[in-house]
Amino acid sequence: MNNILEKKLSIIEWLLKIKDATIINKIELLQKTNVDHWDELTKSQKQEIEEAFTELESGKGISHREVMAKFKG
């Protein structure tokens, strides 16, 4: 059995034994926050982001790292 599958099975077994609703609620919240926000964007928002990446790759604009360095220091 591969390592990731063993880990998943171990977690499932552990979850089945939990009786505390508070812990279950926290795990459920964790599950809900593990969302790919890209899927929640509109087509227009996705296009704008893709255009920004294209501009950065072609040498236009300023990267996030450069902007943050400028403001931090």
Secondary structure, 3 states (H helix, E strand, C coil): CCHHHHHHHHHHHHHHHCCCHHHHHHHHHHHHHCCCHHHHCCHHHHHHHHHHHHHHHCCCCCCHHHHHHHHHC
